[in-house]
Amino acid sequence: MLRHFTLEYWVGEGWYVGRLKEVPGVFSQGESLQALEENIREAYQLMLEEEEVLPYAGVQTKDIAVEV
């Protein structure tokens, strides 16, 4: 499945640094924008793999509304 996210990025000290706006905690960097895109994809995949192996016994979900 292909999902689309917003890559927010900036250049600092010669490095492209970025994050996925919709996925808190997924950050990466690269020497070029292309390298950043590759690295952020890898960071996202690693985050997904980590979530799959961490057993959370008794975890439940509930939809809630938040005023913005």
PyMOL Python script that loads the backbone (N, CA, C, O; Angstrom):
from pymol import cmd

cmd.read_pdbstr("""\
ATOM      1  N   MET A   1       0.849  -1.176   0.000  1.00  0.00           N
ATOM      2  CA  MET A   1       0.000   0.000   0.000  1.00  0.00           C
ATOM      3  C   MET A   1       0.898   1.244   0.000  1.00  0.00           C
ATOM      4  O   MET A   1       1.902   1.305   0.711  1.00  0.00           O
ATOM      5  N   LEU A   2       0.524   2.196  -0.787  1.00  0.00           N
ATOM      6  CA  LEU A   2       1.273   3.448  -0.882  1.00  0.00           C
ATOM      7  C   LEU A   2       0.561   4.509  -0.059  1.00  0.00           C
ATOM      8  O   LEU A   2      -0.621   4.778  -0.276  1.00  0.00           O
ATOM      9  N   ARG A   3       1.276   5.117   0.889  1.00  0.00           N
ATOM     10  CA  ARG A   3       0.727   6.205   1.696  1.00  0.00           C
ATOM     11  C   ARG A   3       1.500   7.477   1.380  1.00  0.00           C
ATOM     12  O   ARG A   3       2.680   7.426   1.033  1.00  0.00           O
ATOM     13  N   HIS A   4       0.838   8.600   1.500  1.00  0.00           N
ATOM     14  CA  HIS A   4       1.458   9.890   1.226  1.00  0.00           C
ATOM     15  C   HIS A   4       1.573  10.697   2.514  1.00  0.00           C
ATOM     16  O   HIS A   4       0.625  10.767   3.297  1.00  0.00           O
ATOM     17  N   PHE A   5       2.733  11.304   2.729  1.00  0.00           N
ATOM     18  CA  PHE A   5       2.986  12.128   3.894  1.00  0.00           C
ATOM     19  C   PHE A   5       3.606  13.446   3.443  1.00  0.00           C
ATOM     20  O   PHE A   5       4.054  13.575   2.304  1.00  0.00           O
ATOM     21  N   THR A   6       3.627  14.409   4.337  1.00  0.00           N
ATOM     22  CA  THR A   6       4.255  15.692   4.083  1.00  0.00           C
ATOM     23  C   THR A   6       5.650  15.674   4.686  1.00  0.00           C
ATOM     24  O   THR A   6       5.806  15.492   5.894  1.00  0.00           O
ATOM     25  N   LEU A   7       6.667  15.863   3.846  1.00  0.00           N
ATOM     26  CA  LEU A   7       8.041  15.958   4.325  1.00  0.00           C
ATOM     27  C   LEU A   7       8.350  17.431   4.559  1.00  0.00           C
ATOM     28  O   LEU A   7       8.401  18.218   3.614  1.00  0.00           O
ATOM     29  N   GLU A   8       8.553  17.795   5.809  1.00  0.00           N
ATOM     30  CA  GLU A   8       9.014  19.150   6.145  1.00  0.00           C
ATOM     31  C   GLU A   8      10.527  19.068   6.285  1.00  0.00           C
ATOM     32  O   GLU A   8      11.041  18.205   6.996  1.00  0.00           O
ATOM     33  N   TYR A   9      11.240  19.964   5.611  1.00  0.00           N
ATOM     34  CA  TYR A   9      12.699  19.892   5.684  1.00  0.00           C
ATOM     35  C   TYR A   9      13.319  21.280   5.664  1.00  0.00           C
ATOM     36  O   TYR A   9      12.695  22.262   5.261  1.00  0.00           O
ATOM     37  N   TRP A  10      14.550  21.326   6.107  1.00  0.00           N
ATOM     38  CA  TRP A  10      15.329  22.555   6.134  1.00  0.00           C
ATOM     39  C   TRP A  10      16.790  22.164   5.942  1.00  0.00           C
ATOM     40  O   TRP A  10      17.152  20.996   6.077  1.00  0.00           O
ATOM     41  N   VAL A  11      17.623  23.150   5.627  1.00  0.00           N
ATOM     42  CA  VAL A  11      19.045  22.910   5.442  1.00  0.00           C
ATOM     43  C   VAL A  11      19.785  23.575   6.585  1.00  0.00           C
ATOM     44  O   VAL A  11      19.612  24.766   6.843  1.00  0.00           O
ATOM     45  N   GLY A  12      20.601  22.807   7.259  1.00  0.00           N
ATOM     46  CA  GLY A  12      21.383  23.319   8.374  1.00  0.00           C
ATOM     47  C   GLY A  12      22.785  22.760   8.338  1.00  0.00           C
ATOM     48  O   GLY A  12      22.969  21.543   8.359  1.00  0.00           O
ATOM     49  N   GLU A  13      23.777  23.631   8.285  1.00  0.00           N
ATOM     50  CA  GLU A  13      25.190  23.237   8.268  1.00  0.00           C
ATOM     51  C   GLU A  13      25.488  22.242   7.154  1.00  0.00           C
ATOM     52  O   GLU A  13      26.259  21.302   7.342  1.00  0.00           O
ATOM     53  N   GLY A  14      24.868  22.456   5.986  1.00  0.00           N
ATOM     54  CA  GLY A  14      25.137  21.621   4.824  1.00  0.00           C
ATOM     55  C   GLY A  14      24.343  20.331   4.745  1.00  0.00           C
ATOM     56  O   GLY A  14      24.504  19.571   3.791  1.00  0.00           O
ATOM     57  N   TRP A  15      23.487  20.064   5.727  1.00  0.00           N
ATOM     58  CA  TRP A  15      22.676  18.844   5.745  1.00  0.00           C
ATOM     59  C   TRP A  15      21.212  19.190   5.533  1.00  0.00           C
ATOM     60  O   TRP A  15      20.722  20.206   6.025  1.00  0.00           O
ATOM     61  N   TYR A  16      20.528  18.340   4.802  1.00  0.00           N
ATOM     62  CA  TYR A  16      19.074  18.421   4.692  1.00  0.00           C
ATOM     63  C   TYR A  16      18.506  17.630   5.856  1.00  0.00           C
ATOM     64  O   TYR A  16      18.796  16.444   6.011  1.00  0.00           O
ATOM     65  N   VAL A  17      17.703  18.283   6.665  1.00  0.00           N
ATOM     66  CA  VAL A  17      17.114  17.665   7.848  1.00  0.00           C
ATOM     67  C   VAL A  17      15.606  17.742   7.687  1.00  0.00           C
ATOM     68  O   VAL A  17      15.077  18.769   7.263  1.00  0.00           O
ATOM     69  N   GLY A  18      14.907  16.653   8.027  1.00  0.00           N
ATOM     70  CA  GLY A  18      13.467  16.694   7.834  1.00  0.00           C
ATOM     71  C   GLY A  18      12.716  15.744   8.734  1.00  0.00           C
ATOM     72  O   GLY A  18      13.287  14.923   9.452  1.00  0.00           O
ATOM     73  N   ARG A  19      11.396  15.896   8.661  1.00  0.00           N
ATOM     74  CA  ARG A  19      10.503  15.045   9.446  1.00  0.00           C
ATOM     75  C   ARG A  19       9.230  14.815   8.650  1.00  0.00           C
ATOM     76  O   ARG A  19       8.887  15.594   7.761  1.00  0.00           O
ATOM     77  N   LEU A  20       8.537  13.737   8.981  1.00  0.00           N
ATOM     78  CA  LEU A  20       7.219  13.497   8.413  1.00  0.00           C
ATOM     79  C   LEU A  20       6.214  14.207   9.302  1.00  0.00           C
ATOM     80  O   LEU A  20       6.058  13.862  10.473  1.00  0.00           O
ATOM     81  N   LYS A  21       5.543  15.183   8.755  1.00  0.00           N
ATOM     82  CA  LYS A  21       4.632  16.026   9.527  1.00  0.00           C
ATOM     83  C   LYS A  21       3.534  15.209  10.208  1.00  0.00           C
ATOM     84  O   LYS A  21       3.169  15.493  11.348  1.00  0.00           O
ATOM     85  N   GLU A  22       3.010  14.205   9.523  1.00  0.00           N
ATOM     86  CA  GLU A  22       1.893  13.431  10.063  1.00  0.00           C
ATOM     87  C   GLU A  22       2.314  12.292  10.983  1.00  0.00           C
ATOM     88  O   GLU A  22       1.458  11.637  11.577  1.00  0.00           O
ATOM     89  N   VAL A  23       3.609  12.044  11.113  1.00  0.00           N
ATOM     90  CA  VAL A  23       4.086  10.920  11.930  1.00  0.00           C
ATOM     91  C   VAL A  23       5.102  11.433  12.943  1.00  0.00           C
ATOM     92  O   VAL A  23       6.293  11.502  12.639  1.00  0.00           O
ATOM     93  N   PRO A  24       4.652  11.793  14.142  1.00  0.00           N
ATOM     94  CA  PRO A  24       5.573  12.317  15.150  1.00  0.00           C
ATOM     95  C   PRO A  24       6.726  11.353  15.423  1.00  0.00           C
ATOM     96  O   PRO A  24       6.523  10.145  15.544  1.00  0.00           O
ATOM     97  N   GLY A  25       7.910  11.890  15.515  1.00  0.00           N
ATOM     98  CA  GLY A  25       9.067  11.084  15.864  1.00  0.00           C
ATOM     99  C   GLY A  25       9.845  10.529  14.686  1.00  0.00           C
ATOM    100  O   GLY A  25      10.891   9.912  14.891  1.00  0.00           O
ATOM    101  N   VAL A  26       9.375  10.723  13.454  1.00  0.00           N
ATOM    102  CA  VAL A  26      10.121  10.234  12.293  1.00  0.00           C
ATOM    103  C   VAL A  26      10.908  11.399  11.701  1.00  0.00           C
ATOM    104  O   VAL A  26      10.371  12.224  10.961  1.00  0.00           O
ATOM    105  N   PHE A  27      12.190  11.444  12.045  1.00  0.00           N
ATOM    106  CA  PHE A  27      13.124  12.468  11.588  1.00  0.00           C
ATOM    107  C   PHE A  27      14.283  11.781  10.885  1.00  0.00           C
ATOM    108  O   PHE A  27      14.564  10.613  11.152  1.00  0.00           O
ATOM    109  N   SER A  28      14.954  12.488   9.996  1.00  0.00           N
ATOM    110  CA  SER A  28      16.182  11.982   9.400  1.00  0.00           C
ATOM    111  C   SER A  28      16.948  13.142   8.781  1.00  0.00           C
ATOM    112  O   SER A  28      16.535  14.298   8.872  1.00  0.00           O
ATOM    113  N   GLN A  29      18.073  12.812   8.149  1.00  0.00           N
ATOM    114  CA  GLN A  29      18.881  13.819   7.487  1.00  0.00           C
ATOM    115  C   GLN A  29      19.600  13.183   6.314  1.00  0.00           C
ATOM    116  O   GLN A  29      19.659  11.959   6.201  1.00  0.00           O
ATOM    117  N   GLY A  30      20.148  14.023   5.437  1.00  0.00           N
ATOM    118  CA  GLY A  30      20.909  13.537   4.292  1.00  0.00           C
ATOM    119  C   GLY A  30      21.733  14.660   3.709  1.00  0.00           C
ATOM    120  O   GLY A  30      21.465  15.836   3.958  1.00  0.00           O
ATOM    121  N   GLU A  31      22.744  14.293   2.928  1.00  0.00           N
ATOM    122  CA  GLU A  31      23.608  15.299   2.317  1.00  0.00           C
ATOM    123  C   GLU A  31      22.948  15.974   1.122  1.00  0.00           C
ATOM    124  O   GLU A  31      23.435  16.997   0.640  1.00  0.00           O
ATOM    125  N   SER A  32      21.829  15.402   0.637  1.00  0.00           N
ATOM    126  CA  SER A  32      21.053  15.994  -0.451  1.00  0.00           C
ATOM    127  C   SER A  32      19.576  15.745  -0.150  1.00  0.00           C
ATOM    128  O   SER A  32      19.240  14.958   0.735  1.00  0.00           O
ATOM    129  N   LEU A  33      18.704  16.420  -0.889  1.00  0.00           N
ATOM    130  CA  LEU A  33      17.275  16.205  -0.699  1.00  0.00           C
ATOM    131  C   LEU A  33      16.908  14.768  -1.048  1.00  0.00           C
ATOM    132  O   LEU A  33      16.083  14.160  -0.365  1.00  0.00           O
ATOM    133  N   GLN A  34      17.503  14.221  -2.090  1.00  0.00           N
ATOM    134  CA  GLN A  34      17.238  12.829  -2.464  1.00  0.00           C
ATOM    135  C   GLN A  34      17.668  11.873  -1.355  1.00  0.00           C
ATOM    136  O   GLN A  34      16.945  10.929  -1.037  1.00  0.00           O
ATOM    137  N   ALA A  35      18.834  12.109  -0.767  1.00  0.00           N
ATOM    138  CA  ALA A  35      19.314  11.267   0.329  1.00  0.00           C
ATOM    139  C   ALA A  35      18.380  11.375   1.535  1.00  0.00           C
ATOM    140  O   ALA A  35      18.090  10.374   2.190  1.00  0.00           O
ATOM    141  N   LEU A  36      17.909  12.590   1.826  1.00  0.00           N
ATOM    142  CA  LEU A  36      16.959  12.777   2.924  1.00  0.00           C
ATOM    143  C   LEU A  36      15.697  11.970   2.668  1.00  0.00           C
ATOM    144  O   LEU A  36      15.201  11.299   3.572  1.00  0.00           O
ATOM    145  N   GLU A  37      15.164  12.024   1.439  1.00  0.00           N
ATOM    146  CA  GLU A  37      13.948  11.276   1.125  1.00  0.00           C
ATOM    147  C   GLU A  37      14.151   9.776   1.317  1.00  0.00           C
ATOM    148  O   GLU A  37      13.278   9.101   1.864  1.00  0.00           O
ATOM    149  N   GLU A  38      15.287   9.250   0.876  1.00  0.00           N
ATOM    150  CA  GLU A  38      15.584   7.824   1.070  1.00  0.00           C
ATOM    151  C   GLU A  38      15.683   7.489   2.552  1.00  0.00           C
ATOM    152  O   GLU A  38      15.141   6.481   3.003  1.00  0.00           O
ATOM    153  N   ASN A  39      16.378   8.338   3.309  1.00  0.00           N
ATOM    154  CA  ASN A  39      16.576   8.087   4.734  1.00  0.00           C
ATOM    155  C   ASN A  39      15.281   8.202   5.524  1.00  0.00           C
ATOM    156  O   ASN A  39      15.075   7.446   6.473  1.00  0.00           O
ATOM    157  N   ILE A  40      14.401   9.135   5.153  1.00  0.00           N
ATOM    158  CA  ILE A  40      13.148   9.303   5.887  1.00  0.00           C
ATOM    159  C   ILE A  40      12.233   8.111   5.615  1.00  0.00           C
ATOM    160  O   ILE A  40      11.496   7.678   6.501  1.00  0.00           O
ATOM    161  N   ARG A  41      12.277   7.581   4.388  1.00  0.00           N
ATOM    162  CA  ARG A  41      11.503   6.362   4.088  1.00  0.00           C
ATOM    163  C   ARG A  41      11.994   5.199   4.948  1.00  0.00           C
ATOM    164  O   ARG A  41      11.196   4.437   5.495  1.00  0.00           O
ATOM    165  N   GLU A  42      13.313   5.073   5.060  1.00  0.00           N
ATOM    166  CA  GLU A  42      13.890   4.004   5.880  1.00  0.00           C
ATOM    167  C   GLU A  42      13.520   4.190   7.352  1.00  0.00           C
ATOM    168  O   GLU A  42      13.189   3.220   8.033  1.00  0.00           O
ATOM    169  N   ALA A  43      13.574   5.429   7.847  1.00  0.00           N
ATOM    170  CA  ALA A  43      13.214   5.702   9.240  1.00  0.00           C
ATOM    171  C   ALA A  43      11.759   5.324   9.499  1.00  0.00           C
ATOM    172  O   ALA A  43      11.439   4.769  10.550  1.00  0.00           O
ATOM    173  N   TYR A  44      10.881   5.622   8.546  1.00  0.00           N
ATOM    174  CA  TYR A  44       9.466   5.271   8.685  1.00  0.00           C
ATOM    175  C   TYR A  44       9.298   3.749   8.721  1.00  0.00           C
ATOM    176  O   TYR A  44       8.555   3.226   9.552  1.00  0.00           O
ATOM    177  N   GLN A  45       9.982   3.044   7.828  1.00  0.00           N
ATOM    178  CA  GLN A  45       9.890   1.582   7.801  1.00  0.00           C
ATOM    179  C   GLN A  45      10.404   0.980   9.110  1.00  0.00           C
ATOM    180  O   GLN A  45       9.805   0.042   9.637  1.00  0.00           O
ATOM    181  N   LEU A  46      11.506   1.511   9.637  1.00  0.00           N
ATOM    182  CA  LEU A  46      12.037   1.012  10.911  1.00  0.00           C
ATOM    183  C   LEU A  46      11.054   1.250  12.046  1.00  0.00           C
ATOM    184  O   LEU A  46      10.911   0.405  12.930  1.00  0.00           O
ATOM    185  N   MET A  47      10.376   2.391  12.030  1.00  0.00           N
ATOM    186  CA  MET A  47       9.374   2.682  13.053  1.00  0.00           C
ATOM    187  C   MET A  47       8.238   1.674  12.977  1.00  0.00           C
ATOM    188  O   MET A  47       7.768   1.195  14.009  1.00  0.00           O
ATOM    189  N   LEU A  48       7.788   1.344  11.767  1.00  0.00           N
ATOM    190  CA  LEU A  48       6.719   0.356  11.603  1.00  0.00           C
ATOM    191  C   LEU A  48       7.146  -1.018  12.097  1.00  0.00           C
ATOM    192  O   LEU A  48       6.377  -1.701  12.773  1.00  0.00           O
ATOM    193  N   GLU A  49       8.368  -1.428  11.764  1.00  0.00           N
ATOM    194  CA  GLU A  49       8.874  -2.722  12.209  1.00  0.00           C
ATOM    195  C   GLU A  49       8.960  -2.787  13.719  1.00  0.00           C
ATOM    196  O   GLU A  49       8.636  -3.815  14.313  1.00  0.00           O
ATOM    197  N   GLU A  50       9.390  -1.709  14.348  1.00  0.00           N
ATOM    198  CA  GLU A  50       9.498  -1.676  15.807  1.00  0.00           C
ATOM    199  C   GLU A  50       8.132  -1.826  16.456  1.00  0.00           C
ATOM    200  O   GLU A  50       7.988  -2.531  17.455  1.00  0.00           O
ATOM    201  N   GLU A  51       7.131  -1.165  15.891  1.00  0.00           N
ATOM    202  CA  GLU A  51       5.777  -1.259  16.437  1.00  0.00           C
ATOM    203  C   GLU A  51       5.242  -2.678  16.332  1.00  0.00           C
ATOM    204  O   GLU A  51       4.492  -3.112  17.206  1.00  0.00           O
ATOM    205  N   GLU A  52       5.607  -3.416  15.280  1.00  0.00           N
ATOM    206  CA  GLU A  52       5.127  -4.778  15.090  1.00  0.00           C
ATOM    207  C   GLU A  52       5.709  -5.745  16.105  1.00  0.00           C
ATOM    208  O   GLU A  52       5.039  -6.707  16.481  1.00  0.00           O
ATOM    209  N   VAL A  53       6.943  -5.521  16.564  1.00  0.00           N
ATOM    210  CA  VAL A  53       7.587  -6.478  17.460  1.00  0.00           C
ATOM    211  C   VAL A  53       7.382  -6.150  18.935  1.00  0.00           C
ATOM    212  O   VAL A  53       7.644  -6.992  19.794  1.00  0.00           O
ATOM    213  N   LEU A  54       6.925  -4.962  19.239  1.00  0.00           N
ATOM    214  CA  LEU A  54       6.712  -4.611  20.642  1.00  0.00           C
ATOM    215  C   LEU A  54       5.319  -5.062  21.083  1.00  0.00           C
ATOM    216  O   LEU A  54       4.314  -4.516  20.628  1.00  0.00           O
ATOM    217  N   PRO A  55       5.260  -6.049  21.960  1.00  0.00           N
ATOM    218  CA  PRO A  55       3.942  -6.519  22.413  1.00  0.00           C
ATOM    219  C   PRO A  55       3.382  -5.603  23.503  1.00  0.00           C
ATOM    220  O   PRO A  55       4.018  -5.387  24.534  1.00  0.00           O
ATOM    221  N   TYR A  56       2.219  -5.085  23.266  1.00  0.00           N
ATOM    222  CA  TYR A  56       1.542  -4.258  24.252  1.00  0.00           C
ATOM    223  C   TYR A  56       0.301  -5.001  24.702  1.00  0.00           C
ATOM    224  O   TYR A  56      -0.739  -4.931  24.047  1.00  0.00           O
ATOM    225  N   ALA A  57       0.399  -5.701  25.796  1.00  0.00           N
ATOM    226  CA  ALA A  57      -0.717  -6.489  26.296  1.00  0.00           C
ATOM    227  C   ALA A  57      -1.848  -5.578  26.744  1.00  0.00           C
ATOM    228  O   ALA A  57      -1.620  -4.608  27.467  1.00  0.00           O
ATOM    229  N   GLY A  58      -3.045  -5.882  26.323  1.00  0.00           N
ATOM    230  CA  GLY A  58      -4.219  -5.154  26.770  1.00  0.00           C
ATOM    231  C   GLY A  58      -4.432  -3.802  26.118  1.00  0.00           C
ATOM    232  O   GLY A  58      -5.253  -3.020  26.598  1.00  0.00           O
ATOM    233  N   VAL A  59      -3.720  -3.498  25.039  1.00  0.00           N
ATOM    234  CA  VAL A  59      -3.878  -2.203  24.390  1.00  0.00           C
ATOM    235  C   VAL A  59      -5.238  -2.131  23.708  1.00  0.00           C
ATOM    236  O   VAL A  59      -5.644  -3.049  22.995  1.00  0.00           O
ATOM    237  N   GLN A  60      -5.929  -1.021  23.942  1.00  0.00           N
ATOM    238  CA  GLN A  60      -7.228  -0.789  23.323  1.00  0.00           C
ATOM    239  C   GLN A  60      -7.184   0.549  22.621  1.00  0.00           C
ATOM    240  O   GLN A  60      -6.301   1.363  22.890  1.00  0.00           O
ATOM    241  N   THR A  61      -8.126   0.786  21.724  1.00  0.00           N
ATOM    242  CA  THR A  61      -8.214   2.065  21.043  1.00  0.00           C
ATOM    243  C   THR A  61      -9.611   2.630  21.175  1.00  0.00           C
ATOM    244  O   THR A  61     -10.576   1.896  21.387  1.00  0.00           O
ATOM    245  N   LYS A  62      -9.708   3.945  21.048  1.00  0.00           N
ATOM    246  CA  LYS A  62     -10.989   4.632  21.116  1.00  0.00           C
ATOM    247  C   LYS A  62     -10.861   5.916  20.303  1.00  0.00           C
ATOM    248  O   LYS A  62      -9.889   6.654  20.463  1.00  0.00           O
ATOM    249  N   ASP A  63     -11.823   6.186  19.442  1.00  0.00           N
ATOM    250  CA  ASP A  63     -11.836   7.444  18.701  1.00  0.00           C
ATOM    251  C   ASP A  63     -12.284   8.569  19.644  1.00  0.00           C
ATOM    252  O   ASP A  63     -13.250   8.428  20.393  1.00  0.00           O
ATOM    253  N   ILE A  64     -11.554   9.687  19.582  1.00  0.00           N
ATOM    254  CA  ILE A  64     -11.913  10.858  20.394  1.00  0.00           C
ATOM    255  C   ILE A  64     -11.894  12.094  19.512  1.00  0.00           C
ATOM    256  O   ILE A  64     -11.269  12.095  18.451  1.00  0.00           O
ATOM    257  N   ALA A  65     -12.563  13.123  19.936  1.00  0.00           N
ATOM    258  CA  ALA A  65     -12.573  14.391  19.223  1.00  0.00           C
ATOM    259  C   ALA A  65     -11.688  15.377  19.965  1.00  0.00           C
ATOM    260  O   ALA A  65     -11.679  15.423  21.195  1.00  0.00           O
ATOM    261  N   VAL A  66     -10.943  16.166  19.201  1.00  0.00           N
ATOM    262  CA  VAL A  66     -10.070  17.184  19.772  1.00  0.00           C
ATOM    263  C   VAL A  66     -10.349  18.496  19.023  1.00  0.00           C
ATOM    264  O   VAL A  66     -10.268  18.544  17.795  1.00  0.00           O
ATOM    265  N   GLU A  67     -10.667  19.525  19.750  1.00  0.00           N
ATOM    266  CA  GLU A  67     -10.942  20.824  19.124  1.00  0.00           C
ATOM    267  C   GLU A  67      -9.630  21.486  18.744  1.00  0.00           C
ATOM    268  O   GLU A  67      -8.693  21.535  19.541  1.00  0.00           O
ATOM    269  N   VAL A  68      -9.571  21.998  17.517  1.00  0.00           N
ATOM    270  CA  VAL A  68      -8.342  22.666  17.059  1.00  0.00           C
ATOM    271  C   VAL A  68      -8.653  24.073  16.623  1.00  0.00           C
ATOM    272  O   VAL A  68      -7.755  24.803  16.204  1.00  0.00           O
TER     273      VAL A  68
END
""", "prot")
cmd.dss("prot")
cmd.show_as("cartoon", "prot")
cmd.util.cbc("prot")
cmd.orient("prot")
